[in-house]
Amino acid sequence: MARFSKVLRKTDIKKRLSVPTGFLSSLPSFNAGGHAVDFQAVDGSGRVWTFRCSIRRNGHPKPVISKGWLAYVHSKSLKVGDKVQFLKEKNDAGAKMHAYEIRAEKEIKIFGAVFGYAPII
């Protein structure tokens, strides 16, 4: 199972989500010469979200998720310090219809210190 998780920063909340370059290999193939690919991910409530991952045309790819991302952020009321995870299940026989899953977690603070994270459904 491919996955990445990230504690969200201001840019991730206000504009786009930057993702590790290594996650590109788990996404659907970019069309020849293309710099963007759309994919769907299901959240804990069963809602399907469509996202677009794009890369720079030249130099270091620096992948980001843009399309659909801000709608997801607003829907889950995500804030700086919250965490998001993308997971990809193996595409074996009998696999789920949506190969990607997205999970969000609220940051829990006690006396100003991060104590942990609670799932957002």
Secondary structure, DSSP 8 states (H G I E B T S, - for coil): -EEEEEE--HHHHHT-EE--GGGGGGS----TT--EEEEEEE-TTS-EEEEEEE--SSSS---EE-TTHHHHHHHTT--TT-EEEEEE----TT--SSSEEEEEEEEEEETTEEEEEEEE-
